[in-house]
Amino acid sequence: MRETRILEFKETITNTFLKTVSAFSNYDGGTIYFGIDDEGNIKGLPDVKQACLDIENKINDSISPQPNYMLEIQNNNRTIKLTVQSGLQKPYLYKSKAYKRNDTATIEVDTLELSRLILEGKNIRFEELPCEDQDLSFEILQHKLKECIQIEIFNRDTLKTLNLYSDGNGYNNAAGLLADRNHFPGIDIVKFGENISVIQKRAIFENISILEAYEKAVDMYRDYYQYEVIQGADRKKMEKIPEAAFREAIANALIHRVWDVEAQIRVLMFDDKIEIISPGGLPAGITEEEYLSGKLSILRNRNLANVFYRLGFVEIFGTGITRIKQLYEGKLILPEFVVSENTITIVLPILENALNLTEDERVIYKILSKTMPKPISEIEPYVPFGKSKVTKILKEMVKKGVVIVEGKGRGTKYRIN
């Protein structure tokens, strides 16, 4: 057993554990074991009953407001288990400071994080705070409401219904984000060429309505990942990457990101994939497993989500990840979802049918897509044909630009372009 973000060991009882009590109360909760050293070895406490009293008194006297915790004596009266629950009255302060866990360490939160904890404790979201700019116009929102759901009358009552305006506070930050002009960051899109040193196009959509930024991002996607094929008298639209998946990913990035940091949503467009990087990790109360499974969705910006839902851009019940996965069902390369403390990244790979691969080429493509560069000797055991045919197929795939050759002679390896 080792220390983690939600587990800490204390061989003795000193005041340092109170910082961790603050951290657990402010975020996802956690457990502290007393009488166990940093390596997880049981050392025991001389008087566990007195130790329980000492721990209880220290918490009650030093943490404000009162956290929710439980003490248990374990291991034949040798150790104490302190379980701390995530609290509702955030921030929980020790010596007038709030703390959080950073991997296995406990650190003081910065000013921005403290502001977030204060708002969370009051059940207020950043998007619900009054907007700095109260001179706002909403022509784009008005047009979208008329186009998508046939709302003909647009006035202040409409904005109140959408929870974008109140008589007491005026326009909130959600209204600012939807306004025609604002002071918020937006979307930074880069289309790369054959490598990251070659930039074919860069576009930054900021200080405009996020509805407009959303549409501009979709337009740029269409420039590079959609094309038409003429079949007789008909034109057929083809997609290298599903538009529905891209729309879902961009919409989710806009309505689930944190907006109190000056960071753009980054969209990196490559020939074989698109990466959408959204500022802000998962909201409190949801695990990575729950997020990826689609079993639970917590709205960070519920007013924005409500508008996007009404316009038909998203499903409000948090089915975005599930819908993206369904669009790639049965494909050789599946989308990736990478969660870190401060970002969420969605990777949308190109559909293999856009590569015009034969059935034999698809077999090799699938093998190469799952591994690092491979020599022919490591491909051959996994295909139903011999070395000479593997070599021939790889040469054709290199001609198509699907596969790249690395090295020479016996060191020759192949990888997906």
DRENDO-1510 file (C-alpha; in Angstrom, 1 decimal, always signed):
<recs>
REC; n; res; u; v; w
REC; 1; MET; +0.0; +0.0; +0.0 .
REC; 2; ARG; +1.4; +3.4; -1.0 .
REC; 3; GLU; +0.4; +7.0; -0.6 .
REC; 4; THR; -1.8; +8.4; -3.4 .
REC; 5; ARG; -3.8; +11.6; -4.0 .
REC; 6; ILE; -6.5; +10.4; -1.6 .
REC; 7; LEU; -4.4; +8.4; +0.8 .
REC; 8; GLU; -1.8; +9.6; +3.3 .
REC; 9; PHE; +0.3; +7.9; +6.0 .
REC; 10; LYS; +1.4; +9.5; +9.3 .
REC; 11; GLU; +3.8; +7.6; +11.6 .
REC; 12; THR; +3.1; +10.1; +14.4 .
REC; 13; ILE; +0.5; +12.8; +15.2 .
REC; 14; THR; +1.7; +16.3; +14.3 .
REC; 15; ASN; -0.2; +19.3; +13.0 .
REC; 16; THR; +0.9; +18.7; +9.4 .
REC; 17; PHE; -2.0; +16.3; +8.9 .
REC; 18; LEU; -4.4; +19.2; +9.3 .
REC; 19; LYS; -3.4; +20.6; +5.9 .
REC; 20; THR; -4.4; +17.3; +4.4 .
REC; 21; VAL; -7.7; +17.3; +6.2 .
REC; 22; SER; -8.3; +20.7; +4.6 .
REC; 23; ALA; -7.3; +19.3; +1.2 .
REC; 24; PHE; -9.6; +16.3; +1.4 .
REC; 25; SER; -12.5; +18.4; +2.6 .
REC; 26; ASN; -12.1; +20.9; -0.2 .
REC; 27; TYR; -12.0; +18.3; -3.0 .
REC; 28; ASP; -12.6; +14.6; -3.3 .
REC; 29; GLY; -12.2; +13.4; +0.3 .
REC; 30; GLY; -9.6; +10.9; +1.4 .
REC; 31; THR; -8.1; +8.8; +4.1 .
REC; 32; ILE; -5.2; +9.3; +6.6 .
REC; 33; TYR; -3.7; +6.4; +8.5 .
REC; 34; PHE; -1.8; +7.2; +11.7 .
REC; 35; GLY; +0.8; +4.8; +13.0 .
REC; 36; ILE; +2.0; +3.8; +9.5 .
REC; 37; ASP; +5.2; +5.2; +8.0 .
REC; 38; ASP; +5.7; +6.7; +4.5 .
REC; 39; GLU; +6.4; +3.2; +3.0 .
REC; 40; GLY; +3.2; +1.7; +4.3 .
REC; 41; ASN; +4.8; -0.2; +7.2 .
REC; 42; ILE; +2.8; -0.5; +10.4 .
REC; 43; LYS; +4.6; +1.1; +13.3 .
REC; 44; GLY; +1.8; +1.5; +15.7 .
REC; 45; LEU; +0.8; +4.2; +18.2 .
REC; 46; PRO; +1.6; +4.0; +22.0 .
REC; 47; ASP; -1.9; +5.0; +23.1 .
REC; 48; VAL; -4.5; +4.9; +20.3 .
REC; 49; LYS; -7.4; +6.1; +22.5 .
REC; 50; GLN; -5.6; +9.2; +23.6 .
REC; 51; ALA; -4.4; +9.6; +20.0 .
REC; 52; CYS; -8.0; +9.6; +18.8 .
REC; 53; LEU; -8.8; +12.4; +21.2 .
REC; 54; ASP; -5.8; +14.4; +20.1 .
REC; 55; ILE; -6.7; +14.1; +16.4 .
REC; 56; GLU; -10.4; +15.0; +17.1 .
REC; 57; ASN; -9.4; +18.0; +19.2 .
REC; 58; LYS; -6.9; +19.2; +16.6 .
REC; 59; ILE; -9.4; +19.0; +13.8 .
REC; 60; ASN; -12.2; +20.7; +15.8 .
REC; 61; ASP; -9.9; +23.5; +17.0 .
REC; 62; SER; -8.0; +24.2; +13.7 .
REC; 63; ILE; -10.2; +23.5; +10.7 .
REC; 64; SER; -13.0; +25.9; +9.8 .
REC; 65; PRO; -15.8; +25.3; +9.1 .
REC; 66; GLN; -16.2; +21.9; +10.8 .
REC; 67; PRO; -15.3; +19.1; +8.3 .
REC; 68; ASN; -17.1; +15.8; +8.0 .
REC; 69; TYR; -14.8; +13.0; +9.2 .
REC; 70; MET; -14.8; +9.6; +11.0 .
REC; 71; LEU; -12.1; +8.0; +13.2 .
REC; 72; GLU; -11.6; +4.2; +13.5 .
REC; 73; ILE; -9.1; +2.2; +15.5 .
REC; 74; GLN; -7.6; -0.7; +13.5 .
REC; 75; ASN; -4.8; -3.4; +13.4 .
REC; 76; ASN; -5.4; -4.7; +17.0 .
REC; 77; ASN; -5.5; -1.2; +18.5 .
REC; 78; ARG; -2.2; -0.1; +16.8 .
REC; 79; THR; -3.3; +2.3; +14.1 .
REC; 80; ILE; -6.0; +4.9; +13.5 .
REC; 81; LYS; -7.9; +5.4; +10.2 .
REC; 82; LEU; -9.2; +9.0; +9.6 .
REC; 83; THR; -11.7; +9.2; +6.8 .
REC; 84; VAL; -12.5; +12.7; +5.6 .
REC; 85; GLN; -15.5; +13.4; +3.3 .
REC; 86; SER; -15.7; +16.1; +0.6 .
REC; 87; GLY; -17.6; +19.0; +2.2 .
REC; 88; LEU; -20.4; +21.2; +1.1 .
REC; 89; GLN; -19.3; +24.4; +2.9 .
REC; 90; LYS; -16.1; +25.1; +1.0 .
REC; 91; PRO; -13.4; +26.4; +1.5 .
REC; 92; TYR; -12.2; +24.4; +4.6 .
REC; 93; LEU; -9.4; +26.5; +6.0 .
REC; 94; TYR; -6.4; +25.6; +8.3 .
REC; 95; LYS; -4.8; +28.7; +9.7 .
REC; 96; SER; -6.8; +30.8; +7.3 .
REC; 97; LYS; -5.4; +28.9; +4.2 .
REC; 98; ALA; -7.0; +26.3; +1.9 .
REC; 99; TYR; -5.1; +23.3; +0.7 .
REC; 100; LYS; -5.4; +20.7; -2.1 .
REC; 101; ARG; -3.6; +17.5; -3.0 .
REC; 102; ASN; -1.0; +17.5; -5.7 .
REC; 103; ASP; -0.3; +13.8; -6.3 .
REC; 104; THR; +1.0; +12.6; -2.9 .
REC; 105; ALA; +1.8; +16.1; -1.6 .
REC; 106; THR; -0.5; +18.7; +0.1 .
REC; 107; ILE; -0.1; +22.3; -1.1 .
REC; 108; GLU; -1.8; +25.6; -0.6 .
REC; 109; VAL; -4.3; +26.6; -3.3 .
REC; 110; ASP; -3.6; +29.7; -5.3 .
REC; 111; THR; -5.9; +32.8; -5.5 .
REC; 112; LEU; -7.9; +31.5; -8.5 .
REC; 113; GLU; -8.4; +28.1; -6.9 .
REC; 114; LEU; -9.5; +29.7; -3.7 .
REC; 115; SER; -12.1; +31.8; -5.6 .
REC; 116; ARG; -13.5; +28.7; -7.2 .
REC; 117; LEU; -13.8; +27.0; -3.8 .
REC; 118; ILE; -15.7; +30.0; -2.4 .
REC; 119; LEU; -18.1; +30.0; -5.3 .
REC; 120; GLU; -18.6; +26.2; -5.0 .
REC; 121; GLY; -19.3; +26.6; -1.3 .
REC; 122; LYS; -22.0; +29.1; -2.2 .
REC; 123; ASN; -23.3; +26.8; -5.0 .
REC; 124; ILE; -22.5; +29.5; -7.6 .
REC; 125; ARG; -20.8; +28.9; -10.9 .
REC; 126; PHE; -18.4; +31.3; -12.7 .
REC; 127; GLU; -20.9; +31.6; -15.6 .
REC; 128; GLU; -23.6; +32.8; -13.1 .
REC; 129; LEU; -21.5; +35.7; -11.9 .
REC; 130; PRO; -22.3; +39.2; -13.2 .
REC; 131; CYS; -20.4; +39.9; -16.5 .
REC; 132; GLU; -17.9; +42.8; -16.4 .
REC; 133; ASP; -19.3; +44.2; -19.6 .
REC; 134; GLN; -23.0; +45.0; -19.4 .
REC; 135; ASP; -23.2; +46.6; -22.9 .
REC; 136; LEU; -23.9; +43.4; -24.8 .
REC; 137; SER; -25.7; +42.5; -28.1 .
REC; 138; PHE; -27.1; +39.1; -29.1 .
REC; 139; GLU; -27.7; +39.2; -32.9 .
REC; 140; ILE; -26.1; +35.8; -33.4 .
REC; 141; LEU; -28.0; +34.1; -30.5 .
REC; 142; GLN; -31.2; +35.7; -31.8 .
REC; 143; HIS; -30.6; +34.3; -35.3 .
REC; 144; LYS; -29.8; +30.8; -34.0 .
REC; 145; LEU; -32.9; +30.7; -31.9 .
REC; 146; LYS; -35.0; +31.7; -34.8 .
REC; 147; GLU; -33.2; +29.3; -37.2 .
REC; 148; CYS; -33.1; +26.2; -34.9 .
REC; 149; ILE; -36.3; +26.4; -32.8 .
REC; 150; GLN; -38.4; +29.1; -34.6 .
REC; 151; ILE; -38.4; +31.7; -31.7 .
REC; 152; GLU; -39.6; +34.8; -33.4 .
REC; 153; ILE; -39.7; +37.2; -30.4 .
REC; 154; PHE; -36.3; +38.0; -28.8 .
REC; 155; ASN; -36.1; +40.4; -25.9 .
REC; 156; ARG; -35.0; +40.6; -22.3 .
REC; 157; ASP; -37.6; +38.1; -21.2 .
REC; 158; THR; -36.0; +35.6; -23.6 .
REC; 159; LEU; -32.6; +36.1; -21.9 .
REC; 160; LYS; -34.2; +35.7; -18.5 .
REC; 161; THR; -35.8; +32.4; -19.6 .
REC; 162; LEU; -32.3; +31.2; -20.7 .
REC; 163; ASN; -30.9; +32.3; -17.3 .
REC; 164; LEU; -28.6; +34.8; -18.9 .
REC; 165; TYR; -30.1; +38.0; -17.3 .
REC; 166; SER; -31.6; +38.9; -14.0 .
REC; 167; ASP; -33.0; +42.3; -12.8 .
REC; 168; GLY; -30.7; +42.3; -9.8 .
REC; 169; ASN; -27.4; +41.5; -11.4 .
REC; 170; GLY; -27.9; +42.2; -15.1 .
REC; 171; TYR; -26.1; +40.0; -17.6 .
REC; 172; ASN; -24.0; +37.1; -16.3 .
REC; 173; ASN; -20.8; +35.6; -17.7 .
REC; 174; ALA; -22.8; +33.0; -19.7 .
REC; 175; ALA; -24.5; +35.9; -21.4 .
REC; 176; GLY; -21.1; +37.4; -22.1 .
REC; 177; LEU; -19.9; +34.2; -23.7 .
REC; 178; LEU; -22.9; +34.1; -26.0 .
REC; 179; ALA; -22.8; +37.8; -26.8 .
REC; 180; ASP; -21.7; +39.0; -30.2 .
REC; 181; ARG; -18.6; +40.6; -28.7 .
REC; 182; ASN; -16.9; +39.8; -25.4 .
REC; 183; HIS; -13.6; +39.6; -23.6 .
REC; 184; PHE; -13.3; +35.8; -23.3 .
REC; 185; PRO; -10.8; +33.5; -25.0 .
REC; 186; GLY; -12.0; +31.2; -27.7 .
REC; 187; ILE; -10.7; +28.5; -30.1 .
REC; 188; ASP; -7.2; +28.3; -31.5 .
REC; 189; ILE; -7.0; +26.0; -34.6 .
REC; 190; VAL; -3.8; +24.9; -36.4 .
REC; 191; LYS; -3.7; +22.7; -39.5 .
REC; 192; PHE; -0.4; +21.1; -39.9 .
REC; 193; GLY; +1.2; +19.7; -43.0 .
REC; 194; GLU; +3.4; +16.6; -43.1 .
REC; 195; ASN; +4.9; +17.5; -39.7 .
REC; 196; ILE; +4.4; +20.0; -36.9 .
REC; 197; SER; +7.0; +22.3; -38.4 .
REC; 198; VAL; +4.7; +22.9; -41.4 .
REC; 199; ILE; +1.7; +25.0; -40.6 .
REC; 200; GLN; -0.8; +25.2; -43.4 .
REC; 201; LYS; -3.3; +27.5; -41.7 .
REC; 202; ARG; -3.9; +29.0; -38.2 .
REC; 203; ALA; -7.1; +30.7; -37.1 .
REC; 204; ILE; -8.0; +32.1; -33.7 .
REC; 205; PHE; -11.6; +32.7; -33.0 .
REC; 206; GLU; -11.8; +34.8; -29.8 .
REC; 207; ASN; -13.8; +37.7; -28.3 .
REC; 208; ILE; -16.8; +36.6; -30.3 .
REC; 209; SER; -20.0; +34.6; -29.4 .
REC; 210; ILE; -19.1; +31.0; -28.7 .
REC; 211; LEU; -21.9; +30.1; -31.1 .
REC; 212; GLU; -20.0; +31.8; -33.9 .
REC; 213; ALA; -16.7; +30.3; -32.8 .
REC; 214; TYR; -18.4; +26.9; -32.9 .
REC; 215; GLU; -19.6; +27.4; -36.4 .
REC; 216; LYS; -16.2; +28.7; -37.6 .
REC; 217; ALA; -14.5; +25.7; -36.2 .
REC; 218; VAL; -16.9; +23.4; -38.0 .
REC; 219; ASP; -16.3; +25.3; -41.3 .
REC; 220; MET; -12.5; +24.9; -40.9 .
REC; 221; TYR; -13.0; +21.2; -40.2 .
REC; 222; ARG; -15.0; +20.9; -43.5 .
REC; 223; ASP; -12.2; +22.5; -45.5 .
REC; 224; TYR; -9.8; +19.7; -44.6 .
REC; 225; TYR; -11.8; +16.6; -43.7 .
REC; 226; GLN; -14.7; +16.5; -46.1 .
REC; 227; TYR; -14.7; +16.1; -49.9 .
REC; 228; GLU; -17.1; +15.1; -52.7 .
REC; 229; VAL; -17.0; +12.0; -55.0 .
REC; 230; ILE; -18.8; +12.1; -58.3 .
REC; 231; GLN; -20.6; +8.9; -59.0 .
REC; 232; GLY; -22.4; +9.1; -62.3 .
REC; 233; ALA; -24.8; +12.0; -62.1 .
REC; 234; ASP; -24.6; +12.2; -58.3 .
REC; 235; ARG; -22.3; +13.8; -55.9 .
REC; 236; LYS; -21.5; +12.0; -52.7 .
REC; 237; LYS; -20.1; +13.7; -49.6 .
REC; 238; MET; -17.3; +11.8; -48.0 .
REC; 239; GLU; -15.9; +12.3; -44.5 .
REC; 240; LYS; -12.3; +11.6; -43.4 .
REC; 241; ILE; -13.4; +12.2; -39.8 .
REC; 242; PRO; -17.1; +12.1; -38.8 .
REC; 243; GLU; -18.5; +15.6; -38.6 .
REC; 244; ALA; -20.9; +14.6; -35.9 .
REC; 245; ALA; -17.9; +13.5; -33.7 .
REC; 246; PHE; -16.1; +16.8; -34.3 .
REC; 247; ARG; -19.2; +18.8; -33.5 .
REC; 248; GLU; -19.8; +16.9; -30.3 .
REC; 249; ALA; -16.1; +17.3; -29.3 .
REC; 250; ILE; -16.1; +21.1; -29.9 .
REC; 251; ALA; -19.5; +21.6; -28.2 .
REC; 252; ASN; -18.3; +19.7; -25.2 .
REC; 253; ALA; -15.1; +21.6; -25.0 .
REC; 254; LEU; -17.0; +24.9; -25.0 .
REC; 255; ILE; -19.7; +24.0; -22.4 .
REC; 256; HIS; -17.5; +22.0; -20.1 .
REC; 257; ARG; -14.3; +24.0; -20.0 .
REC; 258; VAL; -13.3; +26.4; -17.2 .
REC; 259; TRP; -13.8; +30.0; -18.3 .
REC; 260; ASP; -12.0; +31.8; -15.5 .
REC; 261; VAL; -8.6; +31.2; -17.1 .
REC; 262; GLU; -7.1; +33.0; -20.1 .
REC; 263; ALA; -6.5; +29.9; -22.2 .
REC; 264; GLN; -7.8; +29.0; -25.6 .
REC; 265; ILE; -9.4; +25.7; -26.6 .
REC; 266; ARG; -6.7; +24.2; -28.9 .
REC; 267; VAL; -7.6; +22.2; -32.0 .
REC; 268; LEU; -4.7; +20.5; -33.7 .
REC; 269; MET; -5.5; +19.2; -37.1 .
REC; 270; PHE; -3.2; +16.6; -38.7 .
REC; 271; ASP; -3.6; +14.5; -41.8 .
REC; 272; ASP; -4.5; +11.4; -39.7 .
REC; 273; LYS; -6.3; +12.9; -36.7 .
REC; 274; ILE; -7.7; +15.9; -34.9 .
REC; 275; GLU; -6.9; +16.7; -31.3 .
REC; 276; ILE; -9.3; +18.9; -29.2 .
REC; 277; ILE; -7.7; +20.1; -26.0 .
REC; 278; SER; -10.0; +21.8; -23.5 .
REC; 279; PRO; -8.8; +23.9; -20.5 .
REC; 280; GLY; -9.8; +22.4; -17.1 .
REC; 281; GLY; -9.9; +18.8; -16.0 .
REC; 282; LEU; -13.0; +17.0; -14.8 .
REC; 283; PRO; -15.4; +18.9; -12.5 .
REC; 284; ALA; -15.6; +17.9; -8.9 .
REC; 285; GLY; -17.8; +14.9; -8.2 .
REC; 286; ILE; -17.0; +12.7; -11.2 .
REC; 287; THR; -14.2; +10.2; -11.8 .
REC; 288; GLU; -12.3; +9.6; -15.0 .
REC; 289; GLU; -13.9; +6.1; -15.2 .
REC; 290; GLU; -17.4; +7.7; -14.9 .
REC; 291; TYR; -16.6; +10.3; -17.5 .
REC; 292; LEU; -15.2; +7.8; -20.0 .
REC; 293; SER; -18.1; +5.3; -19.5 .
REC; 294; GLY; -20.7; +8.0; -20.0 .
REC; 295; LYS; -22.5; +6.8; -16.9 .
REC; 296; LEU; -22.4; +10.1; -15.1 .
REC; 297; SER; -22.3; +13.7; -16.4 .
REC; 298; ILE; -21.8; +16.8; -14.2 .
REC; 299; LEU; -22.3; +20.2; -16.0 .
REC; 300; ARG; -19.7; +22.7; -15.2 .
REC; 301; ASN; -21.5; +25.4; -17.1 .
REC; 302; ARG; -25.2; +24.5; -16.9 .
REC; 303; ASN; -26.6; +27.7; -18.5 .
REC; 304; LEU; -24.4; +27.3; -21.6 .
REC; 305; ALA; -25.3; +23.6; -21.8 .
REC; 306; ASN; -29.0; +24.6; -21.7 .
REC; 307; VAL; -28.6; +27.0; -24.6 .
REC; 308; PHE; -26.6; +24.4; -26.7 .
REC; 309; TYR; -29.2; +21.8; -25.9 .
REC; 310; ARG; -32.1; +24.0; -27.0 .
REC; 311; LEU; -30.3; +24.7; -30.2 .
REC; 312; GLY; -29.8; +21.0; -30.8 .
REC; 313; PHE; -26.0; +21.2; -30.7 .
REC; 314; VAL; -25.6; +18.7; -27.8 .
REC; 315; GLU; -27.5; +16.2; -25.7 .
REC; 316; ILE; -27.9; +17.6; -22.2 .
REC; 317; PHE; -27.7; +14.2; -20.5 .
REC; 318; GLY; -24.0; +13.9; -21.1 .
REC; 319; THR; -24.0; +11.4; -23.9 .
REC; 320; GLY; -21.2; +13.2; -25.9 .
REC; 321; ILE; -18.5; +10.6; -25.2 .
REC; 322; THR; -20.8; +7.7; -25.8 .
REC; 323; ARG; -22.0; +9.3; -29.2 .
REC; 324; ILE; -18.4; +9.8; -30.3 .
REC; 325; LYS; -17.6; +6.2; -29.5 .
REC; 326; GLN; -20.6; +5.0; -31.4 .
REC; 327; LEU; -19.6; +6.9; -34.5 .
REC; 328; TYR; -16.3; +4.9; -34.5 .
REC; 329; GLU; -17.9; +1.6; -33.7 .
REC; 330; GLY; -16.2; -1.2; -35.6 .
REC; 331; LYS; -13.4; +1.0; -37.0 .
REC; 332; LEU; -9.8; +0.0; -36.9 .
REC; 333; ILE; -8.6; +3.0; -34.9 .
REC; 334; LEU; -10.8; +4.3; -32.1 .
REC; 335; PRO; -11.0; +7.8; -30.6 .
REC; 336; GLU; -8.9; +8.5; -27.5 .
REC; 337; PHE; -9.9; +10.5; -24.4 .
REC; 338; VAL; -7.0; +11.8; -22.2 .
REC; 339; VAL; -7.8; +13.3; -18.8 .
REC; 340; SER; -5.3; +15.3; -16.8 .
REC; 341; GLU; -5.6; +17.6; -13.8 .
REC; 342; ASN; -5.9; +20.8; -16.0 .
REC; 343; THR; -7.0; +19.5; -19.5 .
REC; 344; ILE; -9.2; +17.1; -21.3 .
REC; 345; THR; -8.1; +15.9; -24.7 .
REC; 346; ILE; -10.2; +14.2; -27.3 .
REC; 347; VAL; -8.4; +12.6; -30.3 .
REC; 348; LEU; -10.5; +11.8; -33.4 .
REC; 349; PRO; -8.6; +9.6; -35.8 .
REC; 350; ILE; -9.2; +9.5; -39.6 .
REC; 351; LEU; -11.6; +6.8; -40.8 .
REC; 352; GLU; -9.7; +4.0; -42.6 .
REC; 353; ASN; -12.3; +4.0; -45.4 .
REC; 354; ALA; -11.0; +7.5; -46.3 .
REC; 355; LEU; -7.6; +5.9; -47.1 .
REC; 356; ASN; -9.0; +3.6; -49.8 .
REC; 357; LEU; -7.4; +0.5; -48.3 .
REC; 358; THR; -7.8; -3.0; -49.6 .
REC; 359; GLU; -8.9; -5.8; -47.2 .
REC; 360; ASP; -5.3; -7.0; -47.0 .
REC; 361; GLU; -4.0; -3.5; -46.4 .
REC; 362; ARG; -6.6; -3.0; -43.6 .
REC; 363; VAL; -5.2; -6.1; -41.8 .
REC; 364; ILE; -1.7; -4.6; -41.8 .
REC; 365; TYR; -3.0; -1.1; -41.0 .
REC; 366; LYS; -4.7; -2.4; -37.9 .
REC; 367; ILE; -1.5; -4.1; -36.7 .
REC; 368; LEU; +0.6; -1.0; -37.3 .
REC; 369; SER; -1.9; +1.3; -35.6 .
REC; 370; LYS; -1.6; -0.4; -32.3 .
REC; 371; THR; +2.2; -0.4; -31.9 .
REC; 372; MET; +5.5; +1.5; -32.4 .
REC; 373; PRO; +7.2; +1.1; -35.8 .
REC; 374; LYS; +7.6; -2.6; -36.7 .
REC; 375; PRO; +9.9; -4.6; -39.1 .
REC; 376; ILE; +8.3; -7.1; -41.5 .
REC; 377; SER; +9.4; -10.0; -39.2 .
REC; 378; GLU; +7.1; -8.7; -36.5 .
REC; 379; ILE; +4.1; -8.1; -38.8 .
REC; 380; GLU; +4.2; -11.5; -40.6 .
REC; 381; PRO; +3.2; -13.7; -37.6 .
REC; 382; TYR; -0.1; -11.8; -37.3 .
REC; 383; VAL; -1.3; -11.9; -40.9 .
REC; 384; PRO; -2.7; -14.8; -43.0 .
REC; 385; PHE; -0.1; -14.4; -45.8 .
REC; 386; GLY; +3.7; -14.8; -46.3 .
REC; 387; LYS; +6.6; -12.4; -46.1 .
REC; 388; SER; +6.7; -11.6; -49.9 .
REC; 389; LYS; +3.1; -10.5; -49.9 .
REC; 390; VAL; +3.6; -8.4; -46.7 .
REC; 391; THR; +6.5; -6.7; -48.4 .
REC; 392; LYS; +4.4; -6.0; -51.6 .
REC; 393; ILE; +1.4; -4.7; -49.6 .
REC; 394; LEU; +3.7; -2.4; -47.5 .
REC; 395; LYS; +5.2; -0.9; -50.7 .
REC; 396; GLU; +1.7; -0.1; -52.0 .
REC; 397; MET; +0.8; +1.5; -48.7 .
REC; 398; VAL; +3.9; +3.6; -48.8 .
REC; 399; LYS; +2.9; +4.8; -52.3 .
REC; 400; LYS; -0.5; +5.8; -51.0 .
REC; 401; GLY; +1.2; +7.8; -48.2 .
REC; 402; VAL; -0.5; +5.7; -45.5 .
REC; 403; VAL; +2.7; +4.1; -44.2 .
REC; 404; ILE; +6.2; +5.6; -43.7 .
REC; 405; VAL; +9.5; +3.7; -43.9 .
REC; 406; GLU; +12.1; +4.2; -41.2 .
REC; 407; GLY; +15.7; +2.9; -41.4 .
REC; 408; LYS; +17.4; +0.8; -44.0 .
REC; 409; GLY; +18.5; -2.8; -44.6 .
REC; 410; ARG; +17.8; -5.1; -41.6 .
REC; 411; GLY; +16.8; -2.0; -39.5 .
REC; 412; THR; +13.9; -1.1; -41.8 .
REC; 413; LYS; +10.6; -0.5; -40.0 .
REC; 414; TYR; +7.2; +0.6; -41.0 .
REC; 415; ARG; +4.7; +2.9; -39.2 .
REC; 416; ILE; +1.4; +4.6; -39.8 .
REC; 417; ASN; +1.8; +8.1; -41.4 .
</recs>
